[in-house]
């Protein structure tokens, strides 16, 4: 279940979905051209063997033979804008994918504030239900921009996250959120947002070494800063105009990188970029809401 619950509090804008009668044709056409350039860029970086054909701009990625790997994707609306590309890339690689990202929430860290406790409670409820129904082999958590709490609160939440995955026979993966603009809404929480990736990395390291619960190799921290950098205003960060979310190219860059990282660890060969980058996911209405194609 992909929870789109939005808490009743002042929160930063999220890329919601427009009404059903909103035409997405102009956005889809614009996305075709944008993603053609996107895929060519990825190919130039070694992401595929050849450039994608323009006529395949909105094809559905072919489903490869199953690798047996099943990924449950957890996070906030930033993870949500990455999910369409992730689904395409992983499906084309024979990996089952389920998105349980949540606009305006998604955190596993309860923190000290009432609202974060409410959000975390809902995330844990959804996580338990999705683990039971989907039975993932890997539960991936992109650290949210709502992981507000002390370092001890963050550590306790991330420890619980790994143990929940292990108890279900799955591995846990932590991925830091890409750099975001921290003025306005985020300014107050910037210090806590900075500690979260470091704490998650420390927790993953403890489990990887078998220090925690004799669970060696059950958790990993994938440092996406090698992809995004640390400056939200830099071109490398691939932010949309809101300084927070991805447009199609940033989502595809992340999906390509993440799929390669998983492939190395899970023993499957990632599909070439031209097998999925120009798929119908590029016309997802999240991107239209962010005005990615205008």
N, C-alpha and C positions, 0 to 999 in steps of 0.2 A: 504494500500500500504506500502510495506516495502522498504523504500528508502535506497539504497546502494550507494548513491552519495558520492564521495570522493573529498573534496576540494583540489585545486591545491596549496598545501603549504606543507612545511616539517612537516610530522606528524608521530606519532609512528605507528608501524606496526599493522594492523588489520587482523583478521582471515578471509580473503576473500575466495571466492569459486573457486576451480580449474575448469579447462575446463571440458566439458561434457564427453570427451573421457578418462578422468582420472579414472582408476579403483579404486574403493573404497573397493573391497573385502578384501584385507589384513587388512585394518583398521577396517572393520566391524568384522572380526574374532577376532582381538585383543580386540576390544571393548567388545565382548561377555564375555571374561574372566574377563576383568577389571570391567565391570558392575556387573557381578555376585558377585564379592567381594564388590563392591559398595553397592548393594542392601542388602547384608548380614550385612554390617556395619550399614546401616540405620535401618534394622530390630532390630539389637542389641541395637539401641538407642530408640527403641519403635516406629519406623516408620511403622511397619507392623506386622501382626499376625504370619506370617510364611515366611521362606526363599523362594525366587523365584526359579522356576525350570529352570535348564540350557537350556532345550529344548525350552523355551519360550523367548530366548534371543532377538529375533528380531520380536516378534509379535507386532501388532498394538494394543495399549491400547483400551480396550472396552469402548464405549461411554455410560456413565451413563445417566439416565433420567435427562433432563435439570432442573437445579436449578433456572433458570431465571437470573443468574448472568452472565454478559458479561464483560470481562477484556480486555482493550486496553493497551498494554505494550509499553512504550516509554523509549528510552535511546540510548546509544551509542553501540559500538561493544561489550562491556562487557555484556550489557543487551542482545545483540544478541547471545552470546554463552550460555547464560542461557535460552534463549527462547525455544529451542527444548525440554528441560526437563520440562519447565513450561507448554508448550502446552500439553505434555503427561500427566502430573500430574493433570492439571486443567480439561482437556477433560475427563479423567477417573473419575473425581469428578462431572461431569455434568455441568461444567462451560465453556462457549464459550470463545475463546481466539483469539486475533489478535495481531500480532507482527508488530510494526512500528519502531523498533529500527533501527539505521542508523550507518553503519560503517564510522568512521571518522567524526562523527557529533552527531546529536540528541539532542543538548542542547536547552533549552528554554531561556537561559540567553544571551542576546545580548552582554553585556560587552562593552568595549571601543574600542576594536580592530576591524578592518574592517572585518576580517575573521569570528569572532564570531558573528558579526551582520548578515553576510551572512548565516551562519549555522542556527542561531536562526530563521531567516526569513523563511527558508525552513522548519524547524521543525514546526513552527506555521502553515504554509500552509498545511503541511501534517496532522497535528493534527486536524485542522478544517475539512478537507476532510474526515478523518477517523471517527471522531465523527459523522458527518452527515450520512455517509454510514453504519457504523457498529452499531451505537447507543449503546455505552457501558453503563453499569450501574456503572462501576468503571474504572477510568483512572489512571493507575499506572505509576509513573515516577521514574526511577532509576537515581539518580543524576549522571550526566555524568562527565567524567574527562575533559570535555570542559566547565564546568560551571564557566568560568573565568569572573570576574567582581567584582566591589566593593560590599560591603554588601547591599548597597541600591539598586544596580542593580539586585542583586540576589533576594532580597526581592520583588521587583516589579515584576520580572518574575514569582516567585512562587505564588505570590498573583494572578496574571493574570491566571496562570495555574489552580488554584482552582476555580476561578470564571468562567472560561471557562467550566470546568467540571460541576459545579453547574447549569450553564445556560442551559446545555444539559440534566439536570435531573440525573446527575451521581455524584458519590463521587470521591474524589481525594485521592490518596495514594502516599506518598513519601517514597522511600527506598534509603538509602545511598549506594554509590558504595562500593564494597569490597576494602580492602586496596590494593594499587598498589605500585610497585617499583617507587620511585619518582626521581631517578637520570636521567641524560641525558635530554630527551624530557620534562619531567614534572617538573624538578627542578625549573624553573622560575615561574611556576604557582602553586607550592605547597601551598603557603599561602592562595590563593583564593580557592583552592581545600579543604583546611581545614575548611574555614568558611562556605562553601555551606551547609553541613549537618546541622549545628547548625541553620543557617538562615531558612532552610526549616522546621526544627522542630518547630521553633518559629512561623512561618506562620501557620503551621498546628494546633498548639495549639490555636492560635487566632480564627481560624475558628471552631475548635472543641468546644470552649467555647461560640461560637456565637457572639464573639466580632466583627468579620468582617462580614459585610453585613447580620447580623442576620441569619447566616447559620450554626447554631449549628450542630455538628456531620458530617459536609460535608467533612472534611479532617482528615487524620491521618498520622502520621510518624511512620513507622515500623523500629525499630532500629536493623538492621541486624548485627551490631557489636557484638551482643550476639552470632551470628552464626560464623562470620568470625574472630572476634578479631580485632586488629588494626595494627598488624605487618604482612606485606605482605610476609615476609620471613618465618613466622611460618607455621608449618604443618597445623594448624587450618585454615589458610587463603585459603587453597585449590587452590593456583595459579598454572597455567601451568608454563612451563619453562621460558616463557617470563616475568613472574612476574606481569602480568596484567590480562590475561583472564582465564576463567575456562576451565578445561577439563571435561569429563563426570561426574566424581564423585563430583566435586565441584558444577556443574550445578544441579545435582540431590539433593545434600544436600540443596541447596538454594530452589529448587522447592518444596521439601518436607516441608521445614520451611515456605515458603511463602504461600503455599496452606493451611497449618494449621492455619496461622494467618488470612487469609481471611475467612476460614471456621468459626472461632470463631465470626467474625464480621458480616458475611453475613448469618449465620445460615445454612450452609450446612456441610455435613460430608465428609472430605477428603478421597479419595480412598486410600486403603492400598498401600504401596510402591510396593509390588509384582504385583500389577495390571498394573503398567506402567514403572517401573525403567529399565526393560530389553527390552524395546521396540526398534523399528527400529530407533528412534531418536538418539541412541548411535552411529550410523554410519554416522551421519550428517557430511558433508565434512568440516565443520568449524573445527572440532576436528582433522581431518586428516591434515589440513593445519597447525594446531598448533603442529603437531607431538605428539598428545596425546597418540597415540596407538603404538608408536615405542619403 
